[in-house]
């Protein structure tokens, strides 16, 4: 995608270097800057601080962090030690472990001196595959948007509600739910996006609006609690959200607040689709509510907020009284019964084990 006319991806590596560069998402939308990750400690820090975020991008960043760890110490002991350290950076997004497991499997039996080179090859491949996968997801999902446009007699734009940020900066390029919107928009389908602010980190207000505005997609920012009201009044045609983990039974874990949108959509007969790559499916889990570890994040994400002051400086201000007790679960789980369908690079599936196995029969 382009920023001020320049094409970017969220993470890249000069083939002559063993470091990687990422877009620093903590500075958006007020400043666009990049950050070079020099070693595994930098990669872990970037994942923890959400310099990089979004399940697919976390996975690719973790793979490069693993490669840098093996560059510096390719010993047998570090093969597992580095894996564990990186995997602990963010517990909820399954893509991180998925990418690390692929890389470890391909380098474990190599001679130590050969591991780093092979690790960079795998990380580069995962990066390229993410771009290809998300492009395919976009095409699959855009068909759903077109069907709604046709069903409405091509009389008005398709109103889409989304939650959190699922665009190109959450992946390597394109994105998942936002990738669908970009493809529909680029294909000439009139769309309008309701963008949830997505408290407490405001990824919708800061990142999704920035992305959509840069791409020229019509959108309106709304507070997190407005979605149900809009659905009651017929102003939402479809909900498109991403996921950090989807169980084999179709339960979807996504940014906190997603479950409430799904409940409102069900009550108002609005189709609710979860958009994800196959790498986000956890085939070892069935009950998302009972089994998925939900990350509890820092209290200051809730008690404080960052923004631009009148003099143009970026400031952080307190919202709640000092000493206020805070609960800050970062994700929730939407049960499969509330999900209309799962949009993947292979097609659209029913939110069930049978539906997913219809697209991924090799997992049976």
VMD Tcl script that draws the C-alpha trace (Angstrom):
set ca {
  {0.00 0.00 0.00}
  {1.06 3.62 -0.47}
  {1.88 6.33 2.06}
  {2.21 9.79 0.53}
  {2.60 8.18 -2.89}
  {5.38 5.80 -1.78}
  {4.77 2.03 -1.73}
  {5.37 0.36 1.62}
  {4.93 -2.95 3.32}
  {4.81 -3.28 7.08}
  {8.10 -5.22 7.34}
  {10.98 -5.68 4.94}
  {14.59 -6.80 4.71}
  {17.37 -5.73 2.40}
  {18.73 -9.04 1.03}
  {22.26 -7.86 1.84}
  {21.39 -7.32 5.52}
  {20.37 -9.54 8.43}
  {18.26 -6.86 10.09}
  {14.66 -5.95 9.29}
  {12.75 -2.68 9.18}
  {9.17 -2.21 10.36}
  {6.60 0.57 10.40}
  {6.41 1.91 13.96}
  {2.67 1.68 14.62}
  {2.91 3.33 18.04}
  {3.44 6.69 16.30}
  {0.52 6.50 13.88}
  {-1.49 8.39 12.75}
  {0.34 11.49 13.89}
  {3.73 10.49 12.56}
  {4.85 7.91 10.00}
  {8.23 6.46 10.86}
  {10.10 3.20 10.63}
  {12.25 1.27 13.09}
  {15.13 -1.08 12.38}
  {15.20 -4.30 14.40}
  {18.82 -5.30 14.93}
  {18.48 -8.48 16.99}
  {16.05 -10.84 18.67}
  {15.67 -8.55 21.69}
  {14.51 -5.76 19.37}
  {11.99 -8.10 17.73}
  {10.57 -9.22 21.07}
  {10.34 -5.62 22.26}
  {8.58 -4.55 19.05}
  {6.00 -7.32 19.50}
  {5.43 -6.60 23.19}
  {5.15 -2.82 22.77}
  {2.91 -3.23 19.71}
  {5.33 -1.43 17.43}
  {4.15 -4.31 15.26}
  {0.69 -5.76 15.82}
  {-1.87 -7.88 14.04}
  {-1.63 -11.67 14.13}
  {-0.10 -12.20 10.65}
  {2.53 -9.48 11.12}
  {3.40 -10.73 14.61}
  {4.10 -14.14 13.08}
  {6.40 -12.80 10.38}
  {8.21 -10.51 12.82}
  {8.69 -13.45 15.18}
  {10.21 -15.49 12.35}
  {12.73 -12.75 11.59}
  {13.48 -12.42 15.29}
  {14.18 -16.16 15.41}
  {16.50 -15.85 12.42}
  {18.41 -13.04 14.12}
  {18.68 -15.14 17.29}
  {20.22 -18.00 15.30}
  {22.51 -15.56 13.49}
  {23.96 -14.59 16.86}
  {23.83 -18.03 18.51}
  {23.03 -21.07 16.35}
  {23.63 -23.59 19.15}
  {21.26 -26.44 19.91}
  {20.36 -24.84 23.24}
  {19.36 -21.57 21.60}
  {17.11 -23.28 19.08}
  {14.63 -23.87 21.91}
  {15.56 -20.95 24.15}
  {14.98 -18.36 21.43}
  {11.74 -20.09 20.40}
  {10.39 -19.87 23.95}
  {11.46 -16.25 24.46}
  {9.84 -15.01 21.26}
  {6.69 -17.09 21.69}
  {6.11 -15.57 25.13}
  {5.98 -12.03 23.70}
  {2.23 -12.17 22.88}
  {0.23 -15.20 24.11}
  {-3.08 -14.82 22.25}
  {-2.19 -14.60 18.54}
  {-1.62 -18.15 17.28}
  {0.31 -16.97 14.20}
  {3.39 -16.33 16.32}
  {3.76 -19.94 17.44}
  {2.73 -21.15 13.98}
  {5.57 -19.24 12.29}
  {8.13 -20.19 14.93}
  {7.21 -23.87 14.67}
  {7.65 -23.85 10.90}
  {11.07 -22.25 11.21}
  {12.27 -24.51 14.02}
  {11.14 -27.61 12.18}
  {13.15 -26.63 9.09}
  {16.40 -25.69 10.86}
  {16.58 -28.02 13.86}
  {18.39 -30.87 12.09}
  {20.84 -28.63 10.24}
  {24.43 -28.10 11.30}
  {24.66 -25.03 13.57}
  {26.66 -23.07 10.99}
  {23.88 -23.58 8.42}
  {20.95 -22.59 10.60}
  {20.96 -18.81 10.27}
  {21.01 -18.75 6.47}
  {18.21 -21.31 6.33}
  {16.20 -19.37 8.93}
  {16.30 -16.17 6.85}
  {15.14 -18.15 3.80}
  {12.13 -19.42 5.77}
  {11.32 -15.98 7.21}
  {11.50 -14.40 3.74}
  {9.22 -17.12 2.43}
  {6.66 -16.59 5.19}
  {6.66 -12.87 4.42}
  {6.04 -13.50 0.71}
  {3.34 -16.06 1.47}
  {1.53 -13.61 3.74}
  {1.24 -11.12 0.88}
  {-0.07 -13.79 -1.47}
  {-2.47 -15.22 1.10}
  {-4.00 -11.87 2.00}
  {-4.45 -11.01 -1.66}
  {-6.44 -14.22 -2.06}
  {-8.49 -13.49 1.08}
  {-9.35 -10.07 -0.33}
  {-10.70 -11.61 -3.52}
  {-12.78 -14.19 -1.65}
  {-14.32 -11.61 0.68}
  {-14.98 -9.01 -2.00}
  {-17.46 -11.43 -3.56}
  {-19.61 -11.15 -0.43}
  {-19.60 -7.37 -0.66}
  {-20.52 -7.52 -4.33}
  {-23.41 -9.87 -3.59}
  {-24.84 -7.37 -1.10}
  {-24.41 -4.52 -3.57}
  {-26.26 -6.49 -6.24}
  {-28.99 -7.54 -3.79}
  {-29.54 -3.87 -2.93}
  {-30.10 -3.17 -6.61}
  {-26.85 -1.23 -6.89}
  {-28.78 1.65 -5.38}
  {-26.38 2.68 -2.62}
  {-22.98 1.95 -1.10}
  {-22.52 -1.17 1.00}
  {-22.25 -0.15 4.66}
  {-19.59 -2.23 6.42}
  {-18.84 -2.21 10.14}
  {-15.37 -3.27 11.27}
  {-13.62 -3.48 14.62}
  {-9.96 -2.85 15.43}
  {-7.37 -2.66 12.64}
  {-7.05 -5.48 10.13}
  {-5.30 -3.67 7.29}
  {-1.93 -3.84 5.61}
  {-0.09 -2.67 8.72}
  {-1.56 -5.64 10.64}
  {-0.17 -8.00 8.02}
  {2.67 -7.62 5.52}
  {0.35 -6.13 2.89}
  {-3.36 -5.97 2.01}
  {-4.72 -7.06 5.40}
  {-7.58 -9.38 6.24}
  {-10.97 -7.67 6.82}
  {-9.68 -4.34 5.49}
  {-8.06 -6.16 2.59}
  {-11.56 -7.30 1.58}
  {-12.72 -3.68 1.72}
  {-9.76 -2.46 -0.34}
  {-10.42 -5.09 -3.01}
  {-14.13 -4.25 -3.18}
  {-13.36 -0.53 -3.39}
  {-10.69 -1.06 -6.05}
  {-13.11 -3.23 -8.03}
  {-15.53 -0.32 -8.24}
  {-18.04 -1.41 -5.62}
  {-19.24 1.64 -3.65}
  {-18.54 1.03 0.04}
  {-18.75 3.02 3.25}
  {-17.04 1.81 6.43}
  {-18.18 2.35 10.01}
  {-14.93 2.33 11.98}
  {-15.12 1.42 15.67}
  {-12.68 3.48 17.75}
  {-11.57 0.21 19.43}
  {-10.75 1.24 22.96}
  {-8.51 1.23 24.85}
  {-5.64 1.51 22.33}
  {-7.88 3.10 19.70}
  {-6.53 1.12 16.78}
  {-9.67 1.88 14.81}
  {-9.56 5.60 15.48}
  {-5.84 5.92 14.83}
  {-4.87 3.15 12.41}
  {-7.95 2.07 10.45}
  {-9.04 5.64 9.72}
  {-5.48 6.48 8.65}
  {-5.35 3.50 6.30}
  {-8.78 4.04 4.76}
  {-8.16 7.75 4.33}
  {-4.83 7.10 2.63}
  {-6.54 4.69 0.23}
  {-9.53 6.94 -0.46}
  {-12.18 4.65 1.05}
  {-15.23 6.53 2.46}
  {-15.52 5.96 6.20}
  {-16.97 7.33 9.43}
  {-15.42 6.93 12.89}
  {-17.88 5.86 15.61}
  {-17.59 5.13 19.31}
  {-17.37 1.47 20.22}
  {-20.92 1.34 21.60}
  {-22.64 2.79 18.52}
  {-22.64 -0.33 16.36}
  {-25.80 -1.89 17.79}
  {-27.70 1.35 17.33}
  {-26.66 1.56 13.68}
  {-27.70 -2.04 13.09}
  {-31.12 -1.42 14.64}
  {-31.67 1.39 12.15}
  {-30.60 -0.59 9.08}
  {-27.36 1.27 8.57}
  {-25.06 -1.78 8.57}
  {-25.16 -4.32 5.73}
  {-22.31 -6.56 6.90}
  {-19.78 -6.84 9.72}
  {-16.21 -7.79 8.77}
  {-13.68 -8.42 11.53}
  {-10.33 -10.15 11.81}
  {-9.08 -12.72 14.32}
  {-6.01 -13.53 16.36}
  {-7.02 -17.15 16.79}
  {-9.87 -19.29 15.47}
  {-10.52 -22.69 16.99}
  {-11.14 -25.84 14.99}
  {-14.82 -25.52 15.91}
  {-15.08 -21.96 14.53}
  {-14.90 -19.85 17.71}
  {-13.11 -16.57 16.91}
  {-10.85 -14.64 19.27}
  {-10.43 -11.01 18.29}
  {-9.98 -7.57 19.85}
  {-12.07 -6.94 22.95}
  {-15.55 -5.78 21.96}
  {-15.93 -8.08 18.96}
  {-18.25 -10.43 20.85}
  {-20.68 -7.57 21.57}
  {-20.78 -6.64 17.88}
  {-21.56 -10.25 17.00}
  {-24.43 -10.32 19.51}
  {-25.89 -7.12 18.06}
  {-25.48 -8.45 14.52}
  {-27.28 -11.67 15.40}
  {-30.17 -9.78 16.98}
  {-30.54 -7.55 13.93}
  {-29.99 -10.21 11.25}
  {-26.78 -8.58 9.99}
  {-24.25 -11.04 8.51}
  {-21.12 -11.29 10.66}
  {-17.97 -12.60 8.97}
  {-14.55 -13.30 10.45}
  {-11.72 -12.83 7.94}
  {-8.48 -14.75 8.49}
  {-5.63 -16.68 6.90}
  {-5.43 -20.43 7.47}
  {-2.43 -19.85 9.74}
  {-4.78 -18.29 12.33}
  {-6.72 -21.55 12.78}
  {-5.70 -23.44 15.91}
  {-6.53 -27.03 15.08}
  {-5.64 -28.13 18.62}
  {-8.39 -26.07 20.26}
  {-12.15 -26.62 20.32}
  {-13.67 -24.36 22.99}
  {-12.35 -20.83 22.51}
  {-13.99 -19.38 25.62}
  {-12.52 -22.05 27.90}
  {-9.14 -22.63 26.24}
  {-7.76 -19.44 24.68}
  {-5.44 -17.47 26.93}
  {-6.61 -13.85 26.95}
  {-3.82 -11.32 27.32}
  {-4.26 -8.83 30.17}
  {-2.52 -5.59 29.25}
  {-1.25 -2.62 31.22}
  {-3.67 -0.43 33.17}
  {-2.39 2.83 31.70}
  {-3.87 1.86 28.33}
  {-7.27 2.43 29.97}
  {-6.49 5.25 32.38}
  {-4.57 7.38 29.87}
  {-4.90 8.40 26.23}
  {-2.44 9.87 23.75}
  {-3.16 12.60 21.23}
  {-1.90 15.74 19.56}
  {-1.85 18.94 21.61}
  {-2.59 22.36 20.21}
  {1.12 23.00 19.62}
  {1.44 19.81 17.57}
  {3.24 17.77 20.21}
  {2.09 14.26 21.07}
  {0.99 14.11 24.70}
  {-0.41 11.47 27.04}
  {-3.17 12.54 29.42}
  {-4.97 10.85 32.29}
  {-8.67 9.99 31.99}
  {-9.34 8.25 35.31}
  {-8.55 9.28 38.89}
  {-5.24 8.12 40.32}
  {-5.48 4.78 42.04}
  {-8.42 3.53 39.96}
  {-8.39 -0.25 39.68}
  {-8.30 -1.36 36.05}
  {-9.15 -4.56 34.19}
  {-7.79 -4.62 30.65}
  {-8.42 -7.89 28.79}
  {-7.17 -7.33 25.25}
  {-9.36 -9.89 23.47}
  {-12.67 -11.72 23.69}
  {-14.08 -14.83 22.04}
  {-17.06 -14.86 19.69}
  {-18.70 -18.33 19.72}
  {-19.14 -20.00 16.35}
  {-22.93 -19.84 16.66}
  {-22.74 -16.06 16.17}
  {-20.46 -16.21 13.12}
  {-22.10 -16.23 9.69}
  {-18.96 -17.49 8.00}
  {-15.18 -17.60 8.01}
  {-13.48 -15.94 5.03}
  {-10.09 -17.50 4.20}
  {-7.69 -17.60 1.29}
  {-9.37 -20.84 0.17}
  {-12.93 -19.62 0.30}
  {-15.77 -18.98 2.75}
  {-16.53 -21.68 5.31}
  {-19.24 -22.33 7.85}
  {-17.91 -21.62 11.36}
  {-17.54 -25.25 12.34}
  {-15.00 -28.06 12.20}
  {-16.80 -29.57 9.23}
  {-16.83 -26.22 7.45}
  {-13.13 -25.61 8.02}
  {-12.17 -29.16 7.04}
  {-14.04 -28.61 3.79}
  {-11.40 -25.98 2.95}
  {-8.45 -27.64 4.74}
  {-9.01 -31.40 4.28}
  {-5.34 -32.10 5.03}
  {-6.06 -31.23 8.68}
  {-8.50 -34.12 9.11}
}
mol new
graphics top color blue
foreach p $ca { graphics top sphere $p radius 0.5 }
foreach p [lrange $ca 0 end-1] q [lrange $ca 1 end] { graphics top cylinder $p $q radius 0.2 }
display resetview
